[in-house]
Every structure is written in C-alpha cells, then in structure tokens.
C-alpha cells in the first residue's frame, strides 16, 4: 500500500513538472531587415582597344602578327568569351581567303596558345577564348599565316567584309544557337 501511495505521489509530481515546463516563458525578439535590394548581374562587353583588324602584307608561309587586341569585359558576373567570324564573301570567290589563312591566338605577351586553326573555322564554330573571367581587359596576340602553296591568283586580294564576333555569356552558359556567319547581332 505504501508502495502505491509513493507511486501515486511520484506520478503527481511528474505531472506538475511537465506542466511547469510547458508553461515556462522565454524571452524573444525579432527585427525586419529593411531597405533590401535584389539585383541581377550583367554580362557586358565594354568595347575593344582597336577599331578593327588590319592584317596586311600576307605572304605565303610568312606569319603576320597583330599584337594586343583587347576586349574589355565590364560585366558584374564572371563570363566565358567566345570568338567567331562572319562576312559576305564565300568559298570560291576571289576575296575569300579564310580557308587558306591559318590563325593562332595567344594570350597577349605570352606563349600560351588559346586556339589555332583556319580562319574559316571561326565562321562555322564559336571558339572559346577565355573561361570564368571577371571584369577587366582580356588581350590577345594574333598570328595569321597564308598557306605556303598559295598561287599568284591571290596576289593583291583584299577582304574587307570579314567581321570578328566576340560573344560573352555567363560562366557555364551556352554559346549562341546560330553559327557565327549567320549571326548579325547579339
């Protein structure tokens, strides 16, 4: 019997303890963080350090250098840069020399080659220049070499319709869906 009384007292004590814990007050406070701004980032090419390329004096087998061609990336988020080419002349036309001119692109002032291939490849493929860059200048040295077996029919040929296209996309984003020679604007 005493055992039952003690057990009953213990149960009543536990019930009061549980009730006391359930009604215990806690201090609290909250604040609203005001004047919030949420803004998207930008992917922007600010311009170039030159008005255009002047590749003159191309001679079979002799490299012609154009140094320090700069692209000013002014975006606020990291981006990938691509290069392509477009123009009016087409294979078989006298002014078309893209399929007989080899191009090597280097990081300016270094031996670090970014890309090499025939210029006409730039009209059908977007070529990666740089990846995950932040705002600032990206400069490149370009080495153009006319094939060594080019004949006299290519003397004094001027091609002024080729456009060099630079495309920036958020790092990891896709290149344009159109091939470079069909891209008229961005």
Buried (B, 14 or more C-beta within 10 A) or exposed (E): EEEEEEEEEEEEEEEEEEEEEEEEEEEEEEEEEEEEEEEEEEBBBEEBEEEEEEBEEBEBEEEBEBEBBBBBBBBEEBBBBBBBBBBEBEEEEEBBBBEBBBBBBBBBEEEEEBBEEBBBBBBEBBBEBBEEBEBEBBBBBBBBBBBEEBEEEBEEBEBEEBBBBBBBBBBEEEBBEEBBBEBEEE
